[in-house]
Amino acid sequence: MSLYFPDDLTSRERLDAGHDQPARLAVIGHPVAHSLSPRMHQPALDEAGIAARYIKVEVEPGQVAEVFTQMRALGFIGCNVTVPHKFEALAACDEVDAGAAEMGVVNTVRFDPDATRGFNTDGYGFEEAVRETLGVTLRGAAVLIAGAGGGAGGAIAVHCAREGVARLVLANRSVDKIEELAGRIRSQHGEVEILTAALDDPRLKAWAHDADLIVNTSSLGLKESDPSPLPSDCFTARHAAYDTIYRPGTAFQQAAIAAGARVGTGREMLLHQGVKAFRIWFPGSDPVAAMRRGLASG
């Protein structure tokens, strides 16, 4: 599918040239060419009889607010937001729902007549994915999140706390980023034990062995040459391991599989967060089957 840029949002004539249907939904990111979102959203739109295209827009950091303004002017329904724009999207919205506000990031935007409204569907998508693919229930579980300083990591951490996990281990290359997150979670969910560590902290192996679910929310794995964010000795056969990267065969996945752990990939999370986003734009819709077929087609 074609890749668009902010300059393409200057007019309908330019954006829709050569197409029968107008572009009215999008995913923005940097980079965004690899995104599978159009592959699942377009079949859902087509099946529902909605005359609209879902496109990918490459947006540089610092351009999110301007792109939202352009989209509003062109009559867009909304957009999805991926790395690295989830923090910037929060600031660019007029209103943000309670869950996204607590998470501190926005990944779904709806352009209503009176306001640009922000939501976050990452937590919901993650919970549905680990339940469906790994049989994991979050309530009462011990969860370790590697790369918790990013937008998806923070959203998943907050969602885990909201759903009643017993323990959260937040690991990140930069500890400063996760200390602020840990403080926010403690202030709202004092019953959850929160531990923080750098990814090279020697305590991490023992904390990982005590976890029920180990999650990679870092960007490591987007490139084939990327290493795992965690050493292989963090994984055991009793673990469930979930990689939010949807490319199969990442080093994180390989390390978990070699240890005998149950492993899930980000495609399931992508599906379920996309379903929730679609229902934000089109309440009462049921896009699950069409989206699942779309993802499986590639």
N, C-alpha and C positions, 0 to 999 in steps of 0.2 A: 504493500500500500504506500501511497505517496507520503513524503515527509514535507510538512509545511513550516513556515517561519513567520515571525510577527509581521514582516512586510506583506505577507499574503493576506493579512487580516485588514488591510486598508480599504477593501471594497468587496462587495458581494460578487461583482463581475470577475474580479481576479481570483477570488477564492473558489468559486463554483464553475469556472470555465471548463467546458467539456464534460460536465456532470449533469444528470437529470434531476438530482436531489440536492438540496442545500446542506452544507456542513453546519450542524447545529449542536454537536457535542464533540468533545476532544479530550485527549490526554496531553498534558504538558510536562516536560522534563528536560534534563540536560545530562546525559544524552537520552533520547527517547525513541530512536529508530528501532531498537530491539523490542519495544513494547508489544505485547500480545493483546492488549486491551481492545483494539479495533476488531480483532478476530472473534471476540466473543460478544461485544456490544452490537456490532452491525447485524449479525443474524437475529439478535433479540429485537432490534428495531424493525427489521424486515418482517419478522414473524408477527409482530404486533401491529403491522400496517402503519407504522409511523414514518412519514416521508422525511427522512433525515439521514445525513452521513455522519459517521464518527471518525475523526481524523487524529493524526499525531502532529503536534506542534513543538518544534525545537525552540526552547526559550532559555536565553542566557540568564544567569542570576542577576537580580536587580530589575528585571523586566516584567515581573509577575503582575504587579498592580496595573501597569500599562496594558498588558495583554487582556486582563479582565475587563478593562474599560473598552477595549476594541471588541471583545466578544459580546459585551452587553449591547454595544452600538449595532452589531450585526444580527442581534436577535438570537444569540445562542441560548440554549436551555440550561447548559451547565458544562462542567468539565471535571475530569479527574486530574489529580496532581501527584506526580512521582518525584523521586530524588532529583535535585536537592532542594526542591521548592516548597516542602510542606510547612516549614516555619514561616517562610515569606508569604505563603498563601493565607496563613492565619492572620497576619497583619493587614493583608489586603482586603479582608472581608469586612462588611459593615456589621454583620451579626454572626455569632458562632454558637452552635448548640452546646449544651452543658458537657457532653462527653468529650467533644473536641477541645473545648476550653480547658478541661482538666488535663487532657493529654498534651496540650500545648502545640498541636499540629493539626493541619487540615489536609485531607486528601480528596475531598469531594466538594464541589461548589455548585450551587444552584443560583441562577440569575433570575430572581423574582422581580416583578415590576417595581417594587419599592426598595429592594435591597439585594446586595450580594451576600448570600448566606453560606457559611462553611460548616462542614460535617467531617467526621472521621469514621471510616468503615473498616480500617485495618484490624482493630481489635476484634470486631465481630467476625471478620473473615478468617482471622487466625484461630479463634475459638472453634468455629465450625470445621475448619480444616483439620485441626489436631483431633477433634472428636471423631470425624468421619474416617480419617486415614490411619490414625494411631490408636484410637480408642481411649484417648486421654480426656478425663474430666478435670477442669481447672480447680474447682473447689477442693481445698485441702491439699493440693499438690505442692511439691517443691520444684521451682522452675529456675533455671539458669539462662540468662539472656546475654549472649556475646554480641557486642556492638550496640549496646543499649543507649548510646549517646545520640544515635540518629533518630530521624523522625518516626520511622516504623518501629524501631526498638522502644522508644519512649511511649508510643501509643499502645504497643503490646504490653509493656510493663504496667501501665496504668490500668489497662483492661483486666489483666491478671489480678491486680489488687482489688478492683471493683467486683470481680467474680469470686473472691474469697480464697485465693491461694494461701497456703500456710507460710511459705518462704519464697522470697525473690532474691536471687543473686544477680546483681547488675555488673557486668564486666565490659570494659571499654578500653581502647588504647589510651585515651585521655580521661583520667579519673574526674577532673573538674566538671566535665559535662554531665556525668552521672550523679555527682554529689547533689547538684541542684535538683535533679529528677527524684533522687531518693528522698530529699527533704520534702518535696511536694507530696510524694506518696505517703510518707510518714504522717504528714499533717492531716491527711484525709482518711488514712486507713492504718491507724495505729496498731491494729491487731495483727498486721502482716509483718513478719520478720524480714528486714531488708539488710542485705550485705552488699558492699561495693568493693570492686577490685580492678586493678589494671589487668590487661590480658596476659601479662607476663608475671603476675603475682604468684608466688609459690603455693599459696593457700588454695588456689583455684582448683587444683586437681582433687583435693579432698572435698571441697564444696560441690564439685561436679559429681563426684561419686555418690554424694548424698541426695542429688537431684533426681526427680522422676522424669523430668522433661528438660532437654537441652536445646536451645534455640539459637540459630544464627540469624541476626538481623543486620549484620554488617554488610558492606558492599563486596566483601571478599567472596569471590565465586562468579562475579559477573564476567571476568576474564578467565579463560581456560587455564592460564598460568598462575592464577591466584592461589596462595596457600590457604589452609584452614585457619580461622581465627583462634582455634583451640588446638593444643597438642593432642595427638592420638590417644595418649594415656588418660585423657579425661573421660573417654567413653568406655562403657561396659555393656555386657549383653542384656542387662536389666533396663537399660535406658530406652526411652523414646527420644528421637532426635528430629527436629524440624528445621529445615532450611528455607528461609523466606526467598532465597534465590530460586527462580523456577527453571534454571538450566540444569538438566540432569548431569550427574557425574562430577559435581564439585568436590574439592578436597575435603571439605567438611562432611559431605555425604559419604565419601569413600572411607574416611576414618571411622565413621559411625558404623557403616556396614561391616567393615573389617572386624570390629569389636563385637559384632552380633546384635547390635541395636536395631530397633524398628525405626525406619526412616521415612519421612515425608518431605515433599518438595513444595516450592512456592506456588505451583499451578493451582492447587486446591484453594489456597488463601486468595490468590488472584480471582478465582471464580467467585468465591463467596463474598469478598469485599465488593466485587463488581455487581453482584446480584443486589446487595444492599444499596449501592449507589444508584442503580437503575430504578429501584423502588423509591428512592428519594426524589428522582426526577419524574417518575411516573407511578404515583401511589396506586396500590392495588394490582400492579402488574405481576406476572409470574414468568420471569425470563430464564429460570434455571436450566430447563432442558435445552433451549436454544443456545444458551451460553456454553453449556457443557459440550454440545456438538461442535460449536465453533472452535473451542480450544482443542478438541480432539482432532480437528481436521488438518492441523498443521504438523 
